Amino acid sequence: MLRITKQTDYGIVLMTLFAAKSDGQAKSARELARETGLPLPMVGKILKLLVRDGMLASQRGARGGYRLSRNASLINVADIIRALEGPIAITECVETGPGGCRFTGACSLQPNWLRINQAILHALQAITLADMAPEDITRAAPACDGLRQAGAVLDRLAEGVS
C-alpha cells in the first residue's frame, strides 16, 4: 500500500487551512493546533519544515505567526510532500537513479517504475493547494481542475500498464 506519513497528511491539512482562510492574517502554531485538533508539537515541527522550504513565511512578535509565502494556486501537493518527506520516489531505483540500485543490471522493471513514478508525480503536481481548499471558501478557477487532471493522468497510466 502506498501511503503518506501522518506528518505529511497533517501538513496538507494545515496548508489547506491557510489556503481556505486566505485573508493574509498570520496564524500562530497554537491557533492552528486548536483549529485542527492536531498536537501542538507536531504542528510546530511541520510549520518549521514548511518555512524552511519556502512555502510559509513566519513573523515573530505579538502579531506574528505563519502565512502562505505565495498564492495557493502556485503550491501543489507534490511541493508539500517533497518538503515534508523528501523526493517522491516509489522505489529505490527511482530515487537513486540509473545505477543506484544493486539490481539494475538484472532488473528489467526500472523503466516501468520510472513511468509509474512520473505519472504519480505529474498527478500530484496537477493538484494545487487552491484545489484542495473547500470550494465555498476559495475562488480557484476552475475549482478542482487539478484533481480532474490528476485523475486523467492516473487513468492513462492504468491503461498503459494493463
JOWOKA-V631086 format. One record per backbone hydrogen bond with DSSP energy under -1.0 kcal/mol. CO is the residue of the C=O (numbers start at 1). NH is the residue of the N-H. E is the energy in kcal/mol with one decimal. If there is no record, write none. Layout:
BEGIN
CO/NH/E + CO/NH/E
END
This chain:
BEGIN
5/9/-2.5 + 6/10/-3.2 + 7/11/-2.2 + 8/12/-2.4 + 9/13/-2.0 + 10/14/-2.8 + 11/15/-2.7 + 12/16/-2.4 + 13/17/-1.9 + 14/18/-2.0 + 15/19/-2.2 + 16/20/-2.6 + 17/21/-1.9 + 21/23/-1.6 + 27/66/-2.6 + 28/32/-2.4 + 29/33/-2.5 + 30/34/-2.2 + 31/35/-2.7 + 32/36/-2.1 + 33/37/-2.2 + 39/43/-2.3 + 40/44/-2.8 + 41/45/-2.1 + 42/46/-2.5 + 43/47/-2.7 + 44/48/-2.0 + 45/49/-1.9 + 46/50/-2.3 + 47/51/-2.2 + 48/52/-2.5 + 49/53/-1.6 + 50/55/-2.1 + 50/56/-1.4 + 51/54/-1.4 + 55/69/-2.8 + 57/67/-1.8 + 59/65/-2.2 + 61/64/-1.8 + 65/59/-2.3 + 66/27/-2.3 + 67/57/-3.0 + 71/74/-2.1 + 72/75/-1.0 + 72/129/-1.0 + 72/130/-1.1 + 75/129/-3.0 + 76/80/-1.5 + 77/81/-2.6 + 78/82/-2.7 + 79/83/-2.1 + 80/84/-1.8 + 81/85/-3.0 + 82/86/-1.4 + 91/95/-1.8 + 92/96/-2.9 + 93/97/-1.1 + 97/100/-2.3 + 101/104/-1.4 + 103/106/-1.0 + 103/107/-1.5 + 109/113/-2.5 + 110/114/-2.6 + 111/115/-1.9 + 112/116/-2.6 + 113/117/-2.8 + 114/118/-2.5 + 115/119/-2.3 + 116/120/-2.3 + 117/121/-2.9 + 118/122/-3.0 + 119/123/-2.3 + 120/124/-2.5 + 121/125/-2.3 + 122/126/-1.5 + 124/78/-1.0 + 127/77/-2.6 + 128/132/-1.6 + 129/133/-1.5 + 134/137/-1.5 + 134/138/-1.9 + 142/145/-1.6 + 144/148/-1.6 + 145/149/-2.4 + 146/150/-2.6 + 147/151/-2.1 + 148/152/-2.0 + 149/153/-2.2 + 150/154/-2.3 + 151/155/-2.2 + 152/156/-2.3 + 153/157/-2.1 + 154/158/-2.4 + 155/159/-2.0 + 156/160/-2.0 + 157/161/-1.8 + 158/162/-2.0
END
